[in-house]
Amino acid sequence: MQSQPPPPATARLAWASRNFRIQTAATVVSGVGNAGAPIAMAFAVLDNGGSTGDVGYVTAARLLPTVLLLLVGGALADRLPRHHVMVAANVFSAVFQGALAALVLTGEPALWQLMLLSAGAGAGYALYAPAAGGMIMESVAPEHAARAFSVYRMGFNGSQIGGAALGGALTAAVGAGWVLALDTVCFLAAAALRFLLEPQAPTAPAEGGGMLRDLREGWQEFASRRWLWVIVLQFSVLVACVGAVEAVYGPAVAKERLGGAQAWGLAMAAYGIGLVATGVLMARWQPRRILLVGNWGVFLFGLPAVALAASAPLPVLWASMFLSGVGVTVFGVNWMIALQQEIPPEAFSRVIAYDELGSLSLAPLGTALAGPVADRLGLSGALWSCAVISLALSAAVLLEPEVRRLSRRRAAPDPVEPADPHPADPHPAPAATATATATATATG
């Protein structure tokens, strides 16, 4: 029997809309700079005589305006063309990141200066993130969600590998200021790409009510789904712990006994490899219980803290970072599918804003307290605490029935590939409100 020729490349990529391709490319470009910037910032503080606590304060200064402005960003992104919001946010972040790079390159910046400029960059992210999440959700058909979200995350996560390794190497070779300058260039390049996105009509009603009504409607969509706010509550503490490990404790341990910025950059690159490698799996694997499977990945988040606390050798640390990346992708892809499936498109960005707000709400406090906690418990004690909390939260969230039961809905067969021989559960868990169908972002 003569075999059928493979479908042409255009058919194989028919699921990838123009906006999806542009947004994915722009995310890769900005991701390269963003992955190296936290490493550079941590060592900019430490190399200028700052303490572990100072690193936490600078990180908290970046996160605080993000938390405060996310809801504004969500309301704007559901009311204005999302690509306009993203371009403006990228340019805004580039201005503050460029000023930060210039400050580090030209002298010994004061702590308050680093905190102020970091806060400006954090405000830019608050305006960008809800619009970006809404745009990527809107550009993907539900029947192609698993493949599209896996490819998107593979692109983003791949940029984390190169960005982290490059950021660590450049910080060690030429200094933190040049890495921050590279991040500025990446922001501007991403803004130029996003300028090419095809305009999407605002989905929020234009007449009456204003932003406060929009935010109330977004809150109703968020709060009416128990599985959604339970996981966001879990991540509010989890992100604070993981953030303290990655932004404060990891660089401090690397400087103290692992050889400095380059060693930590390679550890972050191992994390990125785990993210990308698992993306290949998630493009094909379609588990029925999407949140149950996603949360099994969350159990891996605390492994780097265990390795650092146990003074493990570099290969063990790199392995733990790799497995943590595996867990993030397993969770992230399933989370994006759940949100796109359950949230109405006109509320995408507002629900994403509440998701990110809740998930990041304790992150500034976590990083600000990271130094004092390490002073009191020691680095090892602080790291063990983060590991135990991460494991306990991963187990506790499984007590919620909606998390265990939420199922992937049956999708139309892929026109290019055969239908899944193991279809989704024909009796999925009911949506928590009358308005259901599609959204999201990957938390963490």
C-alpha positions in Angstrom: 0.0 0.0 0.0 1.4 3.4 -1.0 1.9 5.7 2.0 0.3 9.1 2.0 2.7 12.0 1.6 3.1 14.3 4.7 0.9 17.4 4.7 2.6 20.6 3.5 4.1 22.9 6.1 1.4 25.4 5.7 -1.2 22.7 6.6 0.8 21.6 9.6 0.9 25.2 10.9 -2.7 26.1 10.0 -3.5 26.3 13.7 -0.9 29.0 14.3 -2.6 32.4 13.5 -0.5 35.4 12.5 -1.1 37.0 15.8 0.0 33.8 17.6 3.2 33.6 15.6 4.1 37.3 16.2 3.2 37.3 19.9 5.3 34.1 20.4 8.3 35.6 18.6 8.0 38.8 20.6 7.8 36.8 23.8 11.0 34.9 22.9 12.8 38.2 22.2 11.8 39.9 25.5 12.3 36.6 27.4 16.0 36.5 26.6 16.6 39.9 28.3 14.1 39.3 31.1 15.8 36.0 32.1 19.2 37.6 32.5 18.0 40.8 34.2 17.2 39.3 37.7 20.6 37.6 37.8 22.3 40.9 36.8 20.3 42.9 39.4 21.1 40.5 42.2 24.8 40.7 41.5 24.7 44.5 40.9 23.5 44.8 44.5 25.9 42.2 45.9 29.0 43.4 44.0 28.4 47.0 45.3 28.6 45.8 48.9 24.9 45.1 49.4 23.5 42.4 51.6 21.1 39.5 50.9 18.4 41.7 52.4 19.2 44.5 50.0 18.6 42.1 47.1 15.3 41.3 48.6 14.3 44.9 48.9 15.1 45.7 45.3 13.2 42.6 44.1 10.2 43.7 46.3 10.4 47.2 44.9 9.9 45.7 41.4 7.0 43.5 42.5 5.0 45.9 44.6 3.8 48.2 41.7 3.1 45.1 39.7 0.7 43.9 42.4 -0.9 47.3 42.8 -1.4 48.0 39.1 -2.4 44.6 37.7 -6.1 45.2 38.0 -5.8 48.5 36.1 -3.8 46.6 33.4 -6.6 44.0 33.2 -9.4 46.5 32.8 -7.5 48.4 30.1 -6.7 45.3 28.2 -10.3 44.2 28.0 -11.4 47.7 27.0 -8.6 48.9 24.6 -6.9 47.1 21.7 -4.6 44.6 23.5 -1.6 45.1 21.2 -1.6 48.9 21.8 -1.5 48.2 25.6 1.4 45.7 25.1 3.5 48.1 22.9 3.0 51.0 25.4 3.9 48.8 28.3 7.1 47.4 26.6 8.3 50.9 25.8 7.5 52.1 29.3 9.6 49.2 30.8 12.4 49.9 28.4 12.7 53.5 29.6 13.1 52.4 33.2 15.3 49.4 32.5 17.6 51.7 30.3 17.9 54.2 33.1 18.7 51.3 35.5 21.4 50.1 33.1 22.9 53.5 32.8 23.0 54.0 36.5 24.8 50.7 37.1 27.3 51.3 34.3 28.3 54.8 35.3 28.9 54.4 39.0 27.9 52.9 42.3 24.1 53.3 42.5 22.4 53.9 45.8 19.9 51.3 47.0 17.0 53.7 46.8 17.9 54.5 43.2 17.8 50.8 42.3 14.5 50.3 44.1 12.9 53.4 42.4 13.9 52.3 38.8 13.0 48.7 39.5 9.6 49.8 40.6 9.1 51.6 37.2 9.9 48.4 35.3 7.5 46.5 37.6 4.7 48.9 36.7 5.3 48.2 33.0 4.9 44.5 33.6 1.6 45.1 35.4 0.2 46.8 32.3 1.7 44.2 29.9 0.8 40.9 31.5 -3.0 40.9 31.3 -3.0 42.2 27.7 -0.5 39.5 26.7 -2.5 36.7 28.3 -5.7 37.9 26.7 -4.0 38.2 23.3 -2.5 34.7 23.3 -5.8 33.2 24.5 -7.8 35.0 21.8 -5.4 33.9 19.0 -5.8 30.1 19.7 -8.7 27.9 18.7 -9.8 25.6 21.6 -9.3 22.4 19.6 -5.6 23.4 19.2 -5.1 24.7 22.7 -2.7 21.9 24.0 -0.4 22.2 21.0 -0.5 26.0 20.8 0.1 26.6 24.5 2.9 24.1 24.6 4.6 25.7 21.6 4.1 29.1 23.2 5.6 28.0 26.5 8.4 26.2 24.7 9.3 29.5 22.9 9.2 31.5 26.1 11.0 28.8 28.1 13.6 28.4 25.5 14.4 32.1 25.8 14.9 31.5 29.5 17.6 29.0 28.8 19.6 31.3 26.6 18.8 34.4 28.6 19.8 32.9 31.9 23.0 31.4 30.7 23.9 34.5 28.7 22.9 36.8 31.7 25.1 34.8 34.1 28.0 34.7 31.7 27.8 38.4 30.8 27.4 39.4 34.4 30.6 37.5 35.3 32.5 38.7 32.2 31.5 42.4 31.6 29.3 43.3 34.5 25.6 43.6 35.4 25.0 46.9 33.7 25.5 45.5 30.2 23.0 42.7 30.9 20.4 45.3 32.0 21.2 47.2 28.7 20.5 44.1 26.7 17.2 43.7 28.5 16.4 47.3 27.4 17.1 46.5 23.7 15.0 43.3 24.0 12.0 45.3 25.3 12.3 47.7 22.4 12.6 44.9 19.8 9.6 43.1 21.3 7.6 46.4 21.2 8.4 46.7 17.5 7.2 43.2 16.8 4.0 43.6 18.7 3.3 46.8 16.7 2.7 44.4 13.8 -0.1 42.5 15.5 -3.5 42.6 13.8 -5.8 44.8 15.9 -8.5 43.1 17.9 -11.7 44.9 18.8 -12.1 45.7 22.5 -14.4 43.2 24.0 -15.6 45.1 27.1 -18.8 47.1 26.6 -17.9 50.7 25.6 -21.0 52.4 27.1 -21.6 53.1 30.8 -20.2 51.7 33.9 -16.5 52.5 33.4 -13.5 50.7 34.8 -15.0 50.0 38.2 -17.9 48.0 36.6 -15.4 46.2 34.5 -13.4 45.2 37.6 -16.5 44.1 39.4 -17.5 41.8 36.5 -14.0 40.4 36.4 -14.1 39.7 40.1 -17.4 37.9 39.7 -15.9 35.7 37.0 -12.9 35.0 39.2 -14.6 34.4 42.6 -17.4 32.2 41.3 -15.0 29.5 40.3 -13.7 27.7 43.4 -11.0 25.8 41.6 -9.6 29.1 40.3 -9.3 31.0 43.5 -8.1 28.0 45.5 -5.1 27.5 43.2 -4.4 31.2 43.1 -4.5 31.3 46.9 -2.0 28.4 46.9 0.3 30.3 44.5 0.2 33.5 46.5 2.3 31.7 49.2 4.1 29.4 46.7 5.3 32.2 44.5 6.7 34.1 47.5 8.7 31.1 48.5 10.0 30.3 45.1 10.7 33.9 44.4 12.8 34.2 47.6 14.8 31.1 46.5 15.4 32.2 42.9 15.9 35.9 43.5 17.7 36.0 46.9 18.8 32.7 48.4 20.1 31.1 45.2 22.4 34.0 44.2 23.6 34.3 47.8 24.5 30.6 48.0 26.1 30.8 44.5 28.3 33.7 45.6 29.1 32.1 48.9 30.2 28.6 47.8 29.3 27.8 44.1 31.5 30.2 42.2 29.3 33.2 41.6 27.0 34.5 38.9 28.0 32.0 36.2 27.1 29.0 38.3 23.7 30.4 39.2 23.1 31.3 35.5 23.8 27.7 34.5 21.4 26.5 37.2 18.7 28.8 35.8 19.5 27.5 32.3 19.0 23.9 33.6 15.6 25.1 34.9 14.9 26.4 31.4 15.9 23.1 29.7 13.3 21.4 31.9 10.7 23.9 30.8 11.4 23.3 27.1 11.9 19.6 27.2 8.5 19.1 28.9 6.8 21.4 26.4 7.4 18.7 23.7 5.6 16.2 25.9 2.7 18.6 26.7 2.1 19.3 23.0 1.0 15.6 22.6 -0.2 14.6 26.0 -3.8 15.5 26.8 -4.7 14.4 30.3 -8.4 14.4 31.2 -8.0 15.8 34.7 -6.2 18.9 33.8 -5.8 20.5 37.2 -5.1 17.3 39.0 -2.2 16.5 36.6 -1.1 20.1 36.7 -0.8 20.1 40.5 1.4 17.0 40.4 3.9 19.2 38.7 3.7 21.7 41.5 5.2 19.1 43.9 8.5 19.6 42.0 8.7 23.3 42.6 10.4 23.0 46.0 13.3 20.7 44.8 15.8 23.6 44.2 15.3 24.8 47.8 16.1 21.3 49.0 19.2 21.0 46.9 20.5 24.5 48.1 19.6 23.8 51.7 21.4 20.4 51.7 24.6 22.0 50.2 24.2 19.6 47.2 27.0 19.7 44.6 26.4 21.6 41.4 25.2 18.6 39.3 22.5 17.8 41.9 21.4 21.5 42.0 21.2 21.5 38.2 19.1 18.3 38.2 16.7 19.8 40.8 16.4 23.0 38.7 15.6 20.8 35.7 12.9 18.9 37.5 11.4 22.1 38.8 11.2 23.4 35.2 9.4 20.1 34.3 6.9 20.8 37.0 6.3 24.4 35.9 5.5 23.4 32.3 3.2 20.5 33.4 1.3 22.9 35.5 1.4 25.9 33.2 0.0 24.2 30.1 -2.8 22.6 31.9 -3.6 25.8 33.7 -3.8 27.8 30.5 -6.1 25.1 29.0 -8.4 25.2 32.1 -8.6 29.0 31.9 -9.3 29.1 28.2 -11.9 26.4 28.5 -13.8 28.0 31.5 -13.6 31.8 31.2 -15.6 33.8 28.6 -13.3 35.6 26.1 -14.6 39.1 26.9 -13.2 38.6 30.5 -9.8 37.1 29.6 -7.6 40.0 30.7 -9.5 40.9 33.8 -9.5 37.3 35.1 -5.8 37.0 34.2 -5.2 40.2 36.2 -6.9 38.8 39.3 -5.0 35.6 38.8 -1.7 37.4 38.7 -2.6 39.8 41.5 -3.5 36.9 43.8 -0.4 34.9 42.8 2.0 37.8 43.3 0.3 39.4 46.3 2.8 38.1 48.8 5.8 38.1 46.6 7.0 41.6 47.5 6.7 40.6 51.2 8.4 37.3 50.6 11.4 38.8 49.0 11.6 41.7 51.4 11.6 39.3 54.4 14.0 36.9 52.7 17.1 38.6 54.2 15.8 39.0 57.7 14.5 35.4 57.7 17.9 34.1 56.6 19.6 36.2 59.3 17.4 34.6 61.9 17.3 31.0 60.6 20.4 30.9 58.5 20.4 30.3 54.7 19.9 26.6 55.2 17.0 27.0 57.6 15.3 29.6 55.4 15.7 27.2 52.4 14.3 24.2 54.3 11.3 26.3 55.3 10.6 27.2 51.7 10.8 23.6 50.7 8.4 22.3 53.4 5.9 25.1 52.6 5.9 24.3 48.9 5.3 20.6 49.5 2.5 21.2 52.1 0.7 23.6 49.7 0.9 21.1 46.8 -0.7 18.5 49.0 -3.3 20.8 50.6 -4.8 22.1 47.3 -5.8 18.5 46.3 -8.4 18.6 49.1 -10.6 20.7 46.9 -12.9 18.5 44.8 -13.1 20.9 41.9 -9.3 20.8 41.5 -9.3 17.0 41.3 -12.3 16.8 39.0 -12.1 19.6 36.5 -11.9 17.8 33.1 -10.8 18.6 29.6 -13.8 19.0 27.4 -14.2 17.0 24.2 -12.7 19.1 21.3 -13.3 18.7 17.6 -10.7 16.4 16.0 -7.6 18.0 14.6 -7.9 18.4 10.8 -4.3 17.4 10.3 -3.8 14.7 12.8 -6.1 11.8 13.9 -8.4 12.2 16.8 -7.2 11.4 20.3 -7.9 7.6 20.9 -8.5 8.5 24.6 -11.1 11.2 24.5 -11.8 13.5 27.4 -14.2 12.6 30.2 -17.7 12.9 28.7 -18.9 14.1 32.1 -16.7 17.0 33.0 -17.0 18.9 36.2 -19.6 21.6 35.8 -18.5 25.2 35.4 -19.0 27.3 38.5 -21.1 29.9 36.7 -23.5 30.2 33.8 -21.0 32.1 31.7 -18.4 29.5 30.7 -16.0 29.0 27.8 -12.3 30.2 27.5 -8.9 32.1 28.8 -5.5 32.6 30.5 -2.0 32.7 31.8 0.3 30.4 33.5 0.9 31.3 37.0 4.5 31.1 38.4 
